[in-house]
Amino acid sequence: MTTPTLPIYLDYAATAPADARVVEVMQRYLTVDQLFANPASRSHMLGWQAEQVIEQARRQVADAIGADPREIVWTSGATEADNLALIGFMRANRERGLHLVTSTIEHKAIVDTAHALEKEGFEVTWLTPGQDGRIEPEQLRAAMRDDTALVSLMAVNNELGSINDISALAAVAHEFGAAFHTDAAQAVGRIPLDVVAQQIDLMSLSGHKTYGPKGVGALYVKRHPDIRVEALIHGGGHERGMRSGTLPTHQIAGMGEAFALMQQQYDEDNAHIMGLQQRFLRGLEGLDGVFSNTPLNDTEKRAVPNILNLAFEGVDGESLLMALRDVAVSTGSACNSASVDPSYVLLGIGTPRSLALSSLRFSFGRFTTEADIDHALALIRHAVSGLRTPPRQAAD
């Protein structure tokens, strides 16, 4: 039986394939002849050993962001981490104020959670980014109030790749006595992260965006009396009382290994991906009507190199997606892919509706090859040219 040929995968921002080294680590903690025990079982050696695996992974994740291992709270992913950060913090700190500041182009895990908080009686100020997809410190300063309890602004946008200056934004939040949270799901291994130097109080992390497993993530919670988070999941008081539930040893070990590898290969990975991005852009030269929604200015480093959001003027994005059946790409965030409306992120930075509907997100990773890029470019040029060619008129 012939194995079907898989599409060229250029959707790393949606999820990355697990690194084989991560899979090898995960396989050690599943079966009866391995270290499968519940890490919360303190009455026997197998439980203690499983707990040691959890703590090693906690340290690996902490090291990647400059944190203390005791500040890492395991979750089921960055979405749960975002919910815990926003809802857990705002509920636990009502006396500090009922005001939250975020932006209109955050991940849906932030946007929808902020809307849920509004229904609970909290107030949300929605900042509008510039055309480069970034929030400037002065914008944030103008939105701050005496009753602002929390600011939540992402480190790297998942559709645009644009980078926020989280150090500067956190400094503004702290000027007004507010805490600062950042969704860093797309940032680990792509930009330098140091929660101490960057003054971060809460940071959401994902396993599967870093060549690790799906279904696991973490929330960094600064160990400080002013940073209190109320649990959303109850039943055992695990994770410093912030998140109950039996910990999935194999997934957590995999996430720890993935974060360690991201640290070790930081320069190598980014040099490889920058080369792929430049090759991709050069390959589109001469194809008219192609516009970048991703800010491309290497001197200012306004965007990570692994995400390119491009508009193809005169081409419907969904039609182009169908024509590129041999290339796995997306029209935006995977969490919003069921919608036929233009990306709210693109509309949020002022992209005209017609161009927003003509846009695709291409994202590269550790396992993308130059051959993948060249093959995808040939298919893209052919598809765009075909979709722009007017249909022939039938003869009379």
N, C-alpha and C positions, 0 to 999 in steps of 0.2 A: 504494500500500500504506500503510495507517494504522500509524503508529508507536505501539506499546503504551504506555499511561500507566505511568510508573514509580511505585513506592510512595513515600510521604513518607519521607525518610531521617532517622531519629532514632537512628543507631547510630555516631556519630562516634568513640566510644571504641574501637570495633573497628577502624575505619579512616576516614580523612577523604578526600574527593575532592581530587585535586591541583588547586591553584590554577592558573588559565590562565596566569598570569605564570611559574609554575614550569615548566609544560609548554613554553612558548615558549623558555625557557632550555635545557631538555633537548634540544630539537630541533636545537640548533646543533652537536651532537657525535655524530652518528650515521652520516651518509652520506659517500660518496667525495668530494663537493665541500664537505665541512665538516671540522671539527677532530675526526676520528675516531681519531687515532693512539693507540697504547699510551703512557700517561704515563710508563712505565718505560723507554721507548726513548730512550736518551741520545745516540744516534749521528746524529740528524737534528733539524731545526728543528720538524717536526710533533710529535715526541715532547716536545720542550721546551715547546712551546706548550700541549700537553695537560696537562703537569705544572703549568704556571702556572694552568690552570683548576682543577686539583685543589687547589692551594695557596690559591687565592682562596676556594674553598668551605671549606677547612679553617679559614681565618680567620673566615669568616662564622659557622660553627658555634661556634668558640671565643669570638667576641665575644658570642654569645647567652648564654653561661654564665660569662663573665668569665675565660676560660682563655687560656693561651698556645697559638697554633696548633700548636706542636710537641707539645702534649699530646693531640691528637686522633688517634685510631687508627680508621681506617675498617673497618667490618664489614658483614655482609650484613643487619644489622638489630639491634634491641635484644635479641633472643633470643641471638644469637651474642655480643653484647657482655656479656650477663649470664653466659654460660658462660665467656667469656674472663676476666671479672673474678673469678669465684669459683674455677673450676678452675685458671686460670692463676696467680692469686695464691697460693692455698693450696699448690699444688705447688711454686711457686718460693720459698716461705717456710716450709718445714717446720721449719726450726730455730727459728722464732719461736713455734711451737706448732701443734697440730693441731685447735684449737677454733674453730668458726665459730658466730656468733649471727645468727639471722634470725627471721622471724615466720611464723605458720601461714597468713597470708592474702596472702603475696607472690604475684606472678605465677607461673604454672607454670614459666616459664623459670628462676626462682630456686628454687622448691620442688623441681622434679625434678632440677635440678643439685645442690642440697644433698643430696638422697637419693643421687645418684650418688657424691658425695664420701664419704658414710657408708660405702658399699661399698668405698671405697679405704682405709678405716681412719681417716678424719677423724671428729671428734665434732661434732655439731650440737645447739645448744640452740634450741628452737622457742618463741618468745615468743607469748603469747596477747594479742591487742589488747583494748581496752575496747569497749563497745558502739558507740562513735563510730568504731571502726576504726583507732584510733591507738595507737602504742606510746609510753608515757611514759618520760622519761629515767631515773626511778628504777627502773622495770622492767628496763631495760637494765643499769643499774648492778648490780642484784642478780644478773644472769646472767653478768657478766664474771668471767673467771678470769685467772690469771697466764699461762696458755698460750693465751689468746684471740688469734688472729692477725687475724681479720677480722670486721667487723659489716656485714651487708647488710640495709638497710631502705629500702623504697620511699618516694619523695617524695610521690606521689599514688596512691591505690589505684585500679586500673582498673575495679573493679565498684562501689565506693561513692563515689569522688571524695574520700574523706577525706585530709587533709593531715597528714603527719608533720612535726614540728619537727626537720628534719634538722640544723640548726645545733646544737641542744642534744644530739641523739643522737650526732653526730660528736664533740662535746666529751667526752662520756662515754667513747666508744671510745678517744679519744686519752689520756684519763687513765690507762688501763690499757695503753697502748703498742700498741693494736690499730689497724689501718687501717679506714677507713670507706668503704663502697660504697653508692650509692643508684641504684635504677632510676628514671630520670626520664622515661621514655617518655611518661607522661601529664602531665608537669609543665611542659614547655617552652611558653612563651607563656601559661600559666595562673597560675603563681606566680613571684615573682622568684627567679632562680637566679644565684648568684655563688660559684663553687667555692672562691675564696680566702676570702671573708668567712665562708662557711658551713663551711670546713675539710673539704671533700670531697676524698678521695684518688682515688676511682674513680667514674665516673658513666656509666650506660648511656643511650643516646639513640636515637631512632627517626626515620626519615624520613617514614613514611606517617601518623603521628599528628599531623603538623604541616603538612598540605596539600602534602606532598612525595610522592616516589615510594615504592613498596614495594620491598623487596629491598636496602635500604641503611640503614645505621645507623652508630653510632660509639661508641667507648668513650673517655672522658676518663681519661687516666692521668697523675697528677701527676708532674712531673719532679723526683724526689727519690730519693736512693740507697736509701731504705727501701721504696720502692714498686716492686717488681719483679714482672713478669708473664711467665710462661712461655708460649710460643706453643702454640696448639692446632693450627694449620694451618701446615704447613711447605712450603717450595719457592720460595726466592728471597730470603727475608729482608726482604720489604717491610715498611713501617710500623714502622720502628725494630726490626725483627726479631720483632715480636709477632703479625703476621698477614700471611702470604704470599698472593699471588694478584694477577692483573691487575685493576687498579682500573677500575670502570665509570664512565667520565668523565661520561656523561650523567646517571646517577643521582646521583652525588656533587654535580655542579653543581646539580641540582634540589634536593637536600637543603640545600645551602648557601643557595640563593635562598629556600627555604621558611623557613629559620631567620632569615634577614635580614628577611623580611616579618613573621614572628611578632614580632620586636623592634619593627619600625616600627609595627605595628598593635596593639601590646599593649593599650593603653588602649581603643582603638576596639572591638577584638574582645571584650574582657571586658565592656565596657558593653553591647554588643549581646547577648551571651550571658546576662548577668545579667537583662536585660529579658525575654528569652525564658523563662528559668527562672521568673521571677515570674509571667509570663503563664500559663505551664503550670500552676503551683500554684494560681493563682486560678481557673483553669478547672476544677479538680477539686473546688473547694469545693462542699459540699452532697452529694457522692458519699460515702456512708458507708463505713466499713471500709477506708479507704486510709491506710496507714502508711508513713512514710519510713524506709528503712534508711540513707539518706544523712543525716549529721548536718546539720541546718539551723539554724544559729545564726550569722547574719551578723556579729555583733559580735566573735565569736571567730575567724571565718574558718576553721572546721574542715573545710570542703570546698570544692572548686572548683565553680563554678556550671554547668559544662557537663555534669555527670553527675548524674542523679537515679535512684536505685534505690528503687522503690516496691512495696509489697506490697498486693494487693487481696484482702482477707479473703473467704473463701468461694468463691474462683475459682481454678481450676487454671491455673498460669502457662503451661503448654504449650497448654492449650485457648484461653487468651486470646491467645496468640501466633498460633494458627491463625485465630482470629476477626479478628485485626488484619492480615489479609493485605495490606492497602493501606498498612500502616505498617511500615517496616523498623526493628525493635527487637530486643532479645535478652533471654534469661533470665540472662545473665551474660557472662563472658569468652568471646570468640570462640574462644580456644584450648581451651575446655572445653565447647563447645556441643553436641558429639555425645553427651554424657552426659545421662541422664534423672534422675540424682540431683540433689538440691538443691545449690545453689552452696556449695562448701566455704568460700568467703569469708563468706557469710551465716551459715552454721552456726558459723564461727569467731568471729563477734562475738556469738554467743548468740541469734541469731534462731530462734524456734521453727520446727521442721521444717515445720509446716503453712503458716506465713507465708513461709518460704523457698521453698516450692513454688508460692507464689502471687505471686512477685515478678518484675518486669521491670525492665531497665535502659534508661532513656531518656537519650540523649546528643545534645547540640546542637553546632552549629558555625558557622563564618563564613558559610556559605551557607544556613543555616536561616532561614526567613522567619516573620513573625507569622502569615501565612496558613497556612503549614505547621502551626504550633502549633494554630491554631483548628480546622483540618480534622482533625488527629489527635485533638484533645480530643473532638470530636463522635463520632468513630469509637470512641474508648475508652469514653466514657460509654454509648454504645449497646451495645457488646460486653459490658461488665461487667454492665450491667443485664440483658441477655439471658441471660448465663450464670448469673446469680443467681436468675432466675425459675424456680421449680420446674415441671417438665413437667406438662401437664394429664393428669388421670386419664381413661382411656377410660371411656365410658359403659357401664353394665351392659347 
